[in-house]
Amino acid sequence: MKLRTFFLLYFMLMSTAAFTGFASEKETDSAKKQIYEWRIYTLTGDGASLDAFFKEALIPAYNRCKVSVGAFSLFKKEEKAQRYLLFVYPDLQTYYKVKQAVWNDKIFRNAARPFFEASAPNPVYSDYVTYLCEAFDKIPVMRMPDKSRTLFEFRLYHSPNEDANMRKIKMFNSEEIDLFDKVGVNSVCYGEILAGTQMPALIYLTCYKDEATRNSAWDAFGKHPDWERLKNDPQYKNTATNNTIKLLSPMPYSQF
């Protein structure tokens, strides 16, 4: 009995150690990957006042927390104007801490008060949707865009189920991002959506010198033999079946 009890305890301890090691490894891996928060504002009023709020109050508050923010408008005019903000956090814990820290920031509250008071009775946006994303293994940290860029491309790929989404992420991590590099589709960041209005899905951002350069790069991608092989690979069948594509222009106050 004593011997059996000994082996039972030994097995339990070893199992616990193995699980703890696995969890620690996963936590370490996740800690190395950035967290991206996308906010997409749909405007109903004066975009200038919202831009001033972003530039003079919101973004400086995040900068004081060492969080950089990208800001974009639609490249081509649509019925409803929008603003896209991208907040870049080193990890998920920082996201939670900064969210609270900003609202406890007296400098921010004072700078934001005129906008809040003016826009409460006269809203300048109907709402904003948020997507919280974790960076891909292939590009765990955002690639800073070249200063010559004038055009960004936002893509959201929605999958029919979780398995399809994971297979699409695998496709990017294993080969598709490398192919982008070859043809001039300049990667900025990729993220699996952890929480948002469309799930399961992923979001990625690329950049270009201009629209002609962008069109040329995607044309080369579509004709590349590696893409022909990838898109016909059975393991990647039916992975991204509902895609949203938006061309964006960086705002003058955007930080990348």
Residue, then its C-alpha position, 0 to 999 in steps of 0.5 A: m500500500k505504501l509503495r502504491t501510495f508513493f507512486l500515486l503521489y509521485f504521478m500527481l506531483m509530476s503531472t502538476a509540474a508538467f501542467t505548470g511548466f506548460a502554462s508558464e511556457k504559454e504565458t511566456d509566449s503570450a507575453k512576447k506578443q503585442i496586444y492591438e486595440w482597434r477602435i472604429y468611430t462612425l462620425t455624425g458630426d464635425g470630424a475636426s472636433l473629434d480629431a482635436f480631441f484625439k490629438e490634444a487629449l486622448i493620444p497624449a494620455y496614452n503616450r504618457c502610459k507609453v502606448s503609441v496610437g495610429a490614427f486613420s481616415l478613409f482613403k476614399k469618401e464614403e457615405k459615412a466618414q470614419r476614424y480608425l484608431l490603433f492602440v499598441y500595447p506590449d501585453l494584455q496586463t498593460y491594456y487593463k492597467v492603461k485603460q484605468a490609468v487614462w481615466n484617472d489622469k487629471i491632465f486628460r480629464n481637464a483636456a477632454r472636458p470641453f469636447f465631452e461637454a460640447s459633444a454630449p448634447n451634439p454627438v459627433y459620432s454615433d458609436y465606435v466598435t472595438y476589436l481587441c487582438e493578440a499579435f500573430d506568432k510570425i510578427p509578434v511586434m508591429r513593424m514600423p511603417d516606412k515614412s514614405r507611406t501614404l496608404f494603409e490597408f485594413r483587412l478583417y477576415h471572418s471565418p465560419n468557425e473557430d477551426a477555420n480561423m485557426r487554419k487561416i492564422k496558420m496559413f499566414n504564420s507559415e507562408e502567406i506573410d513571407l509571400f507578402d514580403k516577396v511581392g511588396v505587400n508591406s506588413v504592419c501588424y496581424g492580430e487574432i481577434l480576442a473580443g469584438t463584434q465579428m468573431p471568429a476573425l482576424i485583422y491585419l494592416t499593411c502599408y504602401k507608398d501610394e495606391a498604384t504601388r498597392n495595386s501592383a503588389w496585390d496583382a503580383f501576389g494574385k499571380h504568384p505560383d506560391w499563392e496558387r499552391l496555397k489557396n488550393d491546399p486542402q488544409y486551407k479550404n474555407t478558412a476566410t469566407n467573409n472579408t472586409i477591406k478598407l483603404l486608409s489614409p494616416m491622419p497628420y497626428s498618427q504616430f505611425 
